[in-house]
Amino acid sequence: MQAHETRIYAALRIVTGFLFLCHGASKLFDFPVPTPPEAPAFIIWVAGTIELVGGTLVMIGLLTRQAAFLSSGLMAFAYWMGHGLKALLPIANQGELAALYCFVFLYISARGTGTWGIEE
């Protein structure tokens, strides 16, 4: 398994970036699913832009550390503002996805692009 570690990490980076950019595309372009109508404009424009651009950069492996660090911070902010004030634990406040994205992006920012990226 250790022989495949670099490729498994690349798959983690690529898939995480792709899933994150889908959140941004949803907020900015109502694709692949529409944004909930009650979402504030700040969330749509600021978070959507960071998700779309940050996710794309992480996925292709360009400016990976910076994009992942910014994305991690966005998800920490999203967790505390959108979920953390409702209940202490993520399972109780529906913040599991934000918490997971936060720490996966933090790991990616520490690790860097790795293989299969533009910055290899």
Buried (B, 14 or more C-beta within 10 A) or exposed (E): EEEEEEEEBBEBBBEBBBBBBBBBBBBBEEEEEEBEEEEEEEBBEBBBBBBBBBBBBBBBBBBBBEBBBBBBBBBBBBBEEBBBEEEEEBEEBEBEBBBBBBEBBBBBBEBBBBEBBEEE
